[in-house]
Amino acid sequence: MKSLFIIFIFALSFMVNAKTVRYELTATKGKINLSGKETVDFALMINGGIPAPTLEFTEGDDAEIILRNEIPDDELSVHWHGILLDPYMDGVPYVNTPPIFPGESFTYKFKIRQHGTYWYHSHTNVQEQKGLYGAIVIHPKEKQISYDKDLVVVLSDWSDENATQILKNLRKDGDYYLYKKNTLRSWWDAIKSNSLNNYFWNEWTRMGGMDFSDVGYDAFLINGKRDSQGIMAHPGDKIRVRVINASASTYFYVSLGNLPMKIISMDGMDIQPTQAYDFLIGMAETYDLLFEAPEHKNYELKATAQDGTGSASTWIGMGQKVLAPVRAKPDMYGTMDHGTMDHSQHSLELTQTPEVDHSNMDHSSMGHSKMEHTPVDSSPKNVIPSFSVLSASAKESTEFPSHIPRHDIKLVLDGDMERYVWHINGKAIHQDRNINIKENEVVRFTFVNNTMMHHPMHLHGHFFRVLNDHGGKSPMKHTVDVAPHSTRTIEFYSNEPGEWMLHCHNMYHLKTGMARVVKYSSFTPRTEIQKIQKDDPHLHDHVYYRGMVEFATNHVQGQLNLMNTWDEIELRYETRDDFNWKGEGDLFYKRWFGRFTSFIAGGTLLENQGAPVIGVGYILPLLLETHTLVDHKGRLRFDLEKRFQWTKTIYTDAEFTFRQKQDSEFEITLMYRPEWSWSAGLMFTEHSAGFGAQYNF
């Protein structure tokens, strides 16, 4: 009885001391210019800004956040990323929280059970890319790390193109934005870089080379700006720098002037302080740094996009400016996959001349474009070149007791970059929604990445151990980077009953299928949630299109493809030479089985004579696309197609069709293509040569 009384007094004291911290957030749609190039009208803002306001709490507080939707034409949601809370407050519409319709509001209420650096963002459609994201700072009850100032650094990517259209473009062609980024691989560039063997090998293995990023962005931002003074600091000031990657699909390398950074926390969880010159931060991850301002210097905190297409900067300190090193652009022709790549070996390209000691140069009077970069000094002990989760060690043991039951689940991350579909264990979320688990088990997920892209995997409502060489002190996180062609294992204790999203935090990978819902067998959603779950957009296999028309002096053709994740309808018609419209055409239904194989059924038209066909499509080594078809009379047809990208703007399409007991044909082009949507050049058929243009839409 005495113990119960003590527990009651403790609980009562806790409730009395807890305070309610309220915020009112209003989402609106408006005009903004973040790139410096164009003002757009689709930006989504919270309380009038991008990023949204930083929310501050103290561990033990009761959070009460009113979110109002004043976006006139869309639903709204906010997910509290990395926050431990009731599943109904998690903010994933149609999974565990209702959507907020235009003109309505929702009040989120939850107890603050942790401290650290976190963030919040929309989980509706592609709103995160349009500006709906902000930081969360939670202070511990008792200060654990001594510092004088706090600096929140929110990294993001920005496009002047509506994110809804970006997703449509990627579904037309996963390489759509290579033209904008000027990163298209070619035979000529492979020869110039002495990498022809690697280029050939990538094509032979049907991988096509490394993929660092899908989207061509117009700006990269820190706290909504491309370059800004983050904080003024006097010599000796200790600054806690809270770095949050709120981008939709960009990994960043982060460095701070020419100094090593002391990394003290990841994803809100304190780690053994580690010094490094840079780190690669994936979407949705957070890193905390502790920085002591040197005398009369202003250090550049620089975030460089992993694909090398841009960067953003903010400055810490005052006085003489010290630039961060310029990172070398990634090798587009390498054969080494990222999974086996040691990030500490990534080179830093330093602008310097042998005659000048840049470490003693005063940059304060120089324009930014004239500043030289101080070379980093890699000699100090206990400083590593590049930090990753493999380097991290928890401060204390994170191991679970050995007597707790174990549950192992293998999750294969895969996809098709060309058709731009992403999935887990061969199925998109609309095909296989749930991963079922029980309460009070140690659940282990082994992620196997079969792709050439990084996947930042995030589990809602939980923290998990990322198993590394530190064993019992493996770090705790809520989001983990799974590098290309690598395996990463996490484990967590299943003590948060609910239905929780598990997904890749590349927003475009999530929207095209790389997600699941982790469902506790002991949990049954409320009736009102069950009713709306059937309308979950994650469970709808959305249809996209791609089209082409081509006009030449010796032929005319057009093609239209309608496709969802695994199904595709292809309609093609062509007439040649005399333009009498007695041409040929195909109407195919394709069912894809993985990246390389498809089943084909449909009909063909040749000289106004139709025939049903059935067959198989297969992509051979060297990225040779083939169709093997047979019609109702047993006649064989074989199609072979290959693109040769000679330079970034000049290519050849070679197409050959063999028909048994019918005329065979071929077409070879030499085309100039400055952007994805159009090309023009020479077109040769088995009968004639011509000149024409092609338009893609």
Buried (B, 14 or more C-beta within 10 A) or exposed (E): EEEEEEEEEEEEEEEEEBEEBEBEBBBBBBEBEBBEEEEBEBBBBBBEEBBBEBBBBBBBBBBBBBBBBEBEEBBBBBBBBBBBBBBBBBBBBBBBBBBBEBEBBBEBBBBBEBBBBBBBBBBBBBBBBBBBBBBBBBBBEEEEEEBEBBBBBBBBBBBBBBBBEBBBBBBBBBBBBBBBBEBBBBBEBBEEBEBBEBBEBBBEEBBBBBBBBBBBBBBBBBBBBBBEEBBBBEEEBBBBBBBBBBBBBBBBBBBBBBBBBBBBBBBBBBBBBBBBBBBBBBBBBBBBBBBBBBEEBBBBBBBBBBBBBBBBBBBBBBBBBBBBBBBEEBBBBBBBBBBEBEBBEBEBEBEBEEEEEBEEBEBEEBEEEEBBBBBBEEEEEEBBBBBBBBBBBBEEEBBBEEEEEEBEBEBBBBBBBBBBBBBBBEBBBBBBBEBEBEEEBBBBBBBBBEBBBBBBBBBBBBBBBBBBEBEEBBBBBBBBBBBBBBEBBBBBBBEBBBBBBBBBBBBBBBBBBBBBBBBBEEBEBEEEBEEBBEEBBBBEEBEBEBBBBBBBEBBBBBBBBBBBBBBBBBBBBBBBEEEEEEBBBBBBBBEBEEBBEBEBBBBBBBEEEEBEBEBBBEBEEEBBBBBBBBBEEEBBBBBBBBBBBBEBBBBBBBBBBBBEEBEEBEBBBBBBBEEBBBBBBBBBBEEEEBEBBBBBE
